[in-house]
């Protein structure tokens, strides 16, 4: 076993392969045996590293979120209006479409979290937390610049993310009559109605 571990692919390569399998074949095809074949490892060897499929899925989500976080950071630090960057945040948040692999994985981890331990729940909360903090900071900046109304950034961010989560689930599961374009239109209308500062009359 020691020799097998020495020749194992880097953990990031395993997580990238897991995400690729979800994208190409769907989550139901991601088994330890299938992933092992994909990366040249036995299922027992994978269990040595990840201990359970739940842990594999959570680490894959954390890896995927790290990549999204880097992209979100680039979008939010660019030179643009707060509204323009908020639109970019929403674009990144909402799934690309039915069976979006990142959201498919998120939904599975959420579902499994009902029986997760406190440590795993804390890691999920950390993922949620960075999305929330970035949104709060962006709304606070828009308020300070006069682009947005004088809302409580934390409360508004919580409500906006709840709206985004609900719509995103509809897109990810392919609910009829709810596609990405419709969701983006709904969210932008909500932002315009409830957040954008109105010109003085």
Secondary structure as GFF3:
##gff-version 3
##sequence-region A 1 201
A	DSSP	alpha_helix	2	6	.	.	.	ID=ss1
A	DSSP	alpha_helix	11	25	.	.	.	ID=ss2
A	DSSP	three_ten_helix	27	29	.	.	.	ID=ss3
A	DSSP	alpha_helix	32	39	.	.	.	ID=ss4
A	DSSP	alpha_helix	43	50	.	.	.	ID=ss5
A	DSSP	alpha_helix	53	76	.	.	.	ID=ss6
A	DSSP	alpha_helix	82	93	.	.	.	ID=ss7
A	DSSP	alpha_helix	101	112	.	.	.	ID=ss8
A	DSSP	three_ten_helix	113	115	.	.	.	ID=ss9
A	DSSP	alpha_helix	118	145	.	.	.	ID=ss10
A	DSSP	alpha_helix	153	173	.	.	.	ID=ss11
A	DSSP	alpha_helix	180	194	.	.	.	ID=ss12
###
